[in-house]
């Protein structure tokens, strides 16, 4: 790259070009934290609607199960090779849970 091309890069592009391994790790950490929470929260909502218990019991059971779902989503974020696939899986699963909740209630 020439000097004029380097000056035109944004700060984020400069960081990504200098630290590709660190940014990949940061993306996986963010996916496991925020994407895992998104999947766990939407799964909790879906389970509380689907479980054939009283509303209080269904909510408690769904909340307890959501901790295990969160852990599985976080582990999955580090098992997949492609970062794009990690984010797509998390978004597709959580959005499908959300659509199902919307259709059921």
Buried (B, 14 or more C-beta within 10 A) or exposed (E): EEEEEEEEEEEEEEBBEEEEEEBEEEBBEBBBBEBBBBBBBBBBBBBBBEBEEEEEEBBBBBEEBBEEBBEBBBEBBEEBEEBEEBBEBBBEBBEEBBEBBEEEE
